[in-house]
Amino acid sequence: MATTTSITTTYAGEFAGDYISAALLSGVTIDNGGITVKPNVKFKEVIKKVATDGIVKDGTCDFADTSTITLTERIIEPKTFQVNLELCKADFRSDWDAIQMGYSAFDTLPASFADFLISHAQEKVAQKIEQNIWGGADGNEGEFDGLVALATADATVVDVVGTAITAANVIDELGKVVDAIPAALYGAEDLNLYVAQNVYRAYVRALGGFASGGQGANGVGGQGTNQALGNVMFDGVNVFVANGLANNYIVAAEKSNLFFGTGILNDTNEVKVLDMADLDGSQNVRVILRFSATVQYGIGSDIVLYTPA
């Protein structure tokens, strides 16, 4: 009789939280510290905003109110999502046998088949979350409104209309964004220029050198196109590659003004791996994940949104 691989695994509580966290927090924006993560948001959380007018007035002998304080709020309300996958064990058996035999070519895969399936789901979830953070639209299946959608609908956000970005114009276009940053915001420690991949590539290529870009024929440091991809700055502002941003988009904002909300460890999170062999005689395995996620920002007037024309 052939050996049957049977998997019935349910992860709950802390274990579910670990798996969900790995999925949600593995995207570039979150993993590289580009956004403030607010975990354990069960339903809603209020982000308070405080605004004051001129608070410094001429001195007198009496106490007198020196400012008008305005309190407003934004709501961060994670949306629930699920992942339902069904995979055939036969499609993975050759790889699985190789793992059990210890072939070094597969030594980066998890030690158990269930972990392998969950890791596959985690990778896809992380990719989708990264896309949603910036370009998500609540009306689309599996998405919430991303930061670009929220900022586009907000009249207080500073808008800069641009163009398709190339190595020839990227210096000028990034300059438009920096010029639009409010004076009180410029120089903030956590201020970032969040750029799409094509913008970053164009900027690095521009640093490689061409006389019209002001970098000299051999580029920054005389390195030509061999520019290091480390801590890249522009006009004193950190450049952050946000893979979820659509081509030619740039956002200038403080990390502390951008929020990613999720339940992570609350009891709505669940991870299951179900072997269907005992239920319907098939070789199928189902992977089920449930989680919640959304984004929000605090102060719209402290954000600059660059969009291509």
C-alpha positions in Angstrom: 0.0 0.0 0.0 1.3 3.4 -1.0 2.3 5.8 1.8 -0.3 8.6 2.1 0.9 12.1 3.1 -1.8 13.4 5.4 -1.9 17.0 6.5 -4.4 18.5 8.9 -2.9 21.6 10.6 -4.6 24.4 12.3 -2.7 27.4 13.6 -4.4 29.7 16.0 -3.5 32.3 18.6 0.2 33.1 18.8 1.1 30.7 15.9 -1.5 32.2 13.7 -0.2 35.6 14.6 3.3 34.6 13.6 2.3 33.4 10.2 0.0 36.4 9.6 2.7 38.8 10.7 5.2 37.2 8.3 2.7 37.6 5.5 1.7 41.2 6.2 5.0 42.7 7.3 7.2 41.2 4.6 6.5 43.8 2.0 9.1 46.4 1.1 7.4 49.4 2.6 6.7 47.8 5.9 9.8 45.6 6.1 12.1 48.5 5.4 10.5 50.8 7.9 8.7 53.1 5.5 5.4 53.3 7.4 4.2 53.2 11.0 2.6 49.9 11.9 -0.4 50.0 14.2 -1.1 46.4 15.3 -4.0 44.9 17.2 -6.6 47.2 15.8 -9.7 45.0 16.5 -12.3 47.2 14.8 -11.4 50.9 14.5 -8.8 53.2 15.9 -8.9 57.0 15.9 -5.9 59.1 14.9 -6.2 62.5 16.6 -4.9 65.6 14.8 -4.1 68.8 16.6 -3.8 72.1 14.8 -3.1 75.5 16.3 -2.8 79.0 14.9 -0.1 81.5 16.0 0.6 80.6 19.7 3.1 83.3 20.5 1.7 86.7 21.4 2.9 89.9 23.1 3.4 89.5 26.9 0.9 91.0 29.4 0.2 90.8 33.1 -2.9 88.7 32.6 -3.6 85.2 31.3 -5.1 85.3 27.8 -5.7 82.5 25.4 -3.0 82.8 22.8 -4.2 80.3 20.3 -7.1 78.5 18.8 -6.8 74.7 19.1 -8.6 72.6 16.5 -8.9 68.8 17.1 -9.8 66.6 14.2 -9.5 62.9 13.6 -9.1 60.3 11.0 -10.3 56.7 11.4 -8.1 53.7 10.7 -10.4 50.7 10.1 -8.8 47.5 8.9 -10.7 45.5 6.3 -10.9 41.8 6.5 -9.4 39.5 3.9 -9.0 35.8 3.2 -6.8 33.5 1.2 -8.3 30.3 -0.1 -5.9 28.1 -2.0 -6.2 24.6 -3.3 -3.1 22.7 -4.5 -2.6 19.2 -5.6 0.0 17.2 -3.7 1.1 15.4 -6.8 2.3 18.7 -8.3 4.8 19.1 -5.4 5.7 15.5 -4.8 9.0 15.5 -6.7 10.2 18.6 -4.8 8.9 17.2 -1.5 10.7 13.9 -1.9 13.9 15.8 -2.7 13.6 17.8 0.4 13.2 14.7 2.5 16.3 13.2 0.9 18.2 16.4 1.7 19.2 17.6 -1.7 21.2 20.7 -1.2 19.5 22.4 -4.2 16.3 22.6 -2.1 17.9 23.5 1.3 16.2 26.9 1.4 12.7 25.4 1.5 10.9 24.8 4.8 11.3 21.5 6.6 7.6 20.6 6.4 5.2 20.5 3.5 2.6 22.5 5.5 5.1 25.2 6.1 6.0 25.2 2.4 2.4 25.8 1.4 2.0 28.5 4.0 5.2 30.2 2.9 3.9 30.2 -0.6 0.7 32.0 0.5 2.7 34.4 2.7 4.8 35.5 -0.3 1.7 36.2 -2.3 0.0 38.1 0.5 3.1 40.2 1.2 3.2 41.2 -2.5 -0.5 42.1 -2.5 -0.3 44.1 0.7 2.7 46.1 -0.7 0.6 46.9 -3.8 -2.4 47.8 -1.7 -0.5 50.1 0.6 0.1 52.5 -2.2 -2.1 51.7 -5.2 -5.1 49.8 -3.6 -8.7 50.7 -4.5 -11.4 49.6 -2.0 -13.7 48.8 -4.9 -11.4 46.1 -6.2 -11.5 42.5 -4.9 -8.9 41.9 -2.3 -7.9 45.6 -1.9 -8.3 48.5 0.4 -7.9 52.2 -0.5 -4.2 52.8 -0.7 -2.3 56.0 0.2 -2.5 57.4 -3.3 -6.2 56.9 -3.5 -6.7 58.6 -0.1 -4.4 61.5 -0.9 -6.0 62.0 -4.4 -9.4 62.5 -2.7 -8.0 64.9 -0.1 -8.0 68.6 -1.0 -5.5 69.4 1.7 -2.8 67.2 0.2 -0.2 69.2 -1.8 -0.5 68.1 -5.4 2.3 68.3 -8.0 1.4 67.4 -11.6 4.3 65.9 -13.4 5.2 63.8 -16.4 6.7 60.4 -17.4 10.1 60.3 -15.6 13.3 59.5 -17.3 17.0 59.8 -16.5 17.0 63.1 -18.4 14.3 64.8 -16.3 14.3 63.0 -13.0 16.4 65.6 -11.2 14.0 68.4 -12.2 10.9 66.3 -11.3 12.2 65.3 -7.9 13.1 68.9 -7.4 9.5 69.9 -7.9 8.4 67.6 -5.2 11.1 68.8 -2.7 10.2 72.5 -3.5 6.5 71.7 -2.7 7.3 70.2 0.8 6.0 72.6 3.5 8.8 74.5 5.2 7.9 73.2 8.6 8.2 69.6 7.3 11.5 69.9 5.4 14.4 68.6 7.5 12.2 66.2 9.6 14.1 63.2 10.6 11.6 60.7 9.2 10.8 62.6 6.0 11.0 60.4 2.9 10.6 60.7 -0.8 8.7 57.6 -1.6 9.3 56.8 -5.3 8.2 54.1 -7.8 10.9 51.7 -9.0 11.2 53.4 -12.4 11.8 56.8 -10.7 14.5 55.3 -8.5 16.2 53.6 -11.5 16.1 56.9 -13.4 17.6 58.7 -10.5 20.5 56.2 -10.0 21.2 56.3 -13.7 21.2 60.1 -13.6 23.8 59.9 -10.8 25.9 57.9 -13.2 26.7 61.0 -15.1 25.8 63.0 -18.1 26.9 66.6 -18.3 23.4 68.0 -18.8 22.4 66.6 -15.4 25.1 68.5 -13.6 26.8 65.3 -12.4 29.8 65.5 -14.7 30.7 62.9 -17.4 31.7 60.3 -14.9 28.9 60.8 -12.4 28.9 61.1 -8.6 32.2 60.1 -7.1 33.5 59.4 -10.6 31.8 56.0 -10.5 29.8 56.3 -13.7 26.9 53.8 -13.7 28.5 51.8 -10.9 26.5 53.8 -8.3 26.0 52.1 -5.0 22.3 51.4 -4.1 22.7 52.2 -0.5 21.3 55.2 1.4 20.3 57.5 -1.5 19.4 61.1 -0.8 18.0 63.9 -2.9 18.3 67.5 -1.7 18.8 66.3 1.8 15.7 64.0 1.8 15.9 60.2 2.0 14.8 58.4 -1.1 12.7 55.3 -0.3 11.8 52.8 -3.0 8.2 51.9 -2.6 7.5 48.9 -4.9 3.8 49.3 -4.6 3.8 52.8 -6.2 2.8 52.9 -9.8 5.3 54.1 -12.4 6.1 57.8 -12.2 4.5 58.4 -8.8 6.3 60.1 -5.9 5.0 60.8 -2.4 6.8 63.0 0.1 5.7 62.4 3.7 6.9 61.6 7.2 6.9 57.9 8.2 5.2 59.0 11.4 2.3 60.5 9.3 1.6 57.2 7.5 -0.1 54.3 9.2 -0.6 50.6 8.4 -3.3 49.1 10.6 -3.9 45.4 11.1 -5.2 43.0 13.7 -2.2 40.7 13.4 -2.6 39.0 16.8 -6.4 39.4 17.3 -8.7 36.4 17.3 -10.0 36.9 13.8 -6.6 35.8 12.4 -6.6 32.2 11.4 -4.3 29.8 9.4 -5.3 26.3 8.3 -3.9 23.7 6.1 -6.4 21.0 5.3 -5.7 17.7 3.5 -8.8 16.8 1.6 -7.9 13.1 1.1 -10.1 11.9 4.0 -13.0 14.1 3.0 -13.3 13.6 -0.8 -10.6 11.2 -1.7 -8.6 13.8 -3.7 -5.0 14.7 -3.5 -5.8 18.3 -2.9 -4.6 20.4 0.0 -6.4 23.6 1.0 -4.6 26.6 2.6 -6.8 29.1 4.4 -5.7 32.5 5.8 -7.8 35.2 7.4 -6.4 38.7 8.3 -7.2 42.4 8.3 -5.3 45.4 6.9 -5.7 49.0 5.8 -3.7 52.3 5.6 -4.4 55.8 6.7 -2.5 59.1 7.2 -2.8 61.7 9.8 -2.3 65.2 8.3 -3.0 65.6 4.6 -1.3 69.0 4.3 2.0 67.4 5.3 1.9 65.1 2.2 3.1 66.0 -1.3 1.6 63.8 -4.1 3.4 63.8 -7.5 1.3 62.3 -10.3 2.1 62.0 -14.0 0.0 64.1 -16.3 
